[in-house]
Amino acid sequence: MSKFKLYFGYYLCFNWIMSVYIFFSGLIFNSDLVMQILFLQSWFSGVILFFWMIYNLIKNKNIKYKFLWFLSFCIMFIGVIFYFWFVYRENQKIKV
């Protein structure tokens, strides 16, 4: 399990480094493409973080208010998805 935690930490560090690189390269290249890449990368890391938190909730029996913690995370995750689905897409006039 310690290897999993180590690789997950490497993934998060690499994700932040790539996000900064893609953001600054967006100042030079096409900004629409850069924002799409950043959105997909953030969504992918959010899904991985979601399943990692689920795994820790199941494994760790000492967390108090486990259901409330899980429910608040789900509400935040769904809120971000709906924000990008309804608000950001309408502001940017993205057609699906």
N, C-alpha and C positions, 0 to 999 in steps of 0.2 A: 504494500500500500504506500510505502514511503516513495517508491519510484513514481507512482501515479501522482502524488502531490508535487514531486520535483518537476515532472514533465508538465503538469498543469501550471506551475509557476513560470516555467520557461515559456509556455504558450502565452500567458498573460503579458509577460515582458515583451515578447516578440510582437504581440498584438499592438501594444502601445507604441513600440518603435515603428512598426509599419503604418500605423494610423498617422503619426507625426510626419513620416516620410511622404505618404500619399497626400496629406493636407498641404504640405509645402510644395509638392510637385504640382498641385492643382493651381498654384499661382502662375505656373508657366504653361501647363497644358490645358486641355478642355475641362472646364470646371464641372460641367454636368456629369461627365463620365467619372470624375473623381468623387463627386458626391454619391453617385450610385455605388461605387466600390466601397466607400466608407460606410454607407448604409448597410450593404450586404455583410461586410466584415463585422460591424457592430451587432447585427442580428445574429450572425453565426456564433459570435462569442457570448452573446446573451443566452442563446439556447444551451450552449455548453455549460455556462454558469448556472442555469436553471437546473439541469440534470445533476450537476455537481452538488448543488444545495439540497436537492431531493435525496441524493445518496447520503449526505451527511445527516439529514433529518432522520432517515431510516436507521442509520448506523449508530448515531449518538443518542443514547437514551436519557442523558442528563439535561437536555435542553428544556427549559421551562417554556410554557406557552407555545409548544411546537405548532399547533394548529393555527394560532394567530400569526405567528411568524411566516408560515407557509402561505396563509391567505393574503397577508399584506404584500408579499413578494409577487404572488399571482396577480393581484390588482395592479401593482405597478407595471408588471410586464405587459398585461393586457392594455393598460392605459397608454403605454408607449406605442404599441402596435396600432391601436385605434387613432392615436394622434397622427402617426405617419400615414395611415390609410385614408383618413378623412381631411385633416387640416393641411398637412404638408403637401399632399398630392394636389389638393385644390389650389393652394397658393402657387405651386410651381407649374400647374396645368399639365401634370403628368397623366398620360392616357395609358390605361392598362388594357 
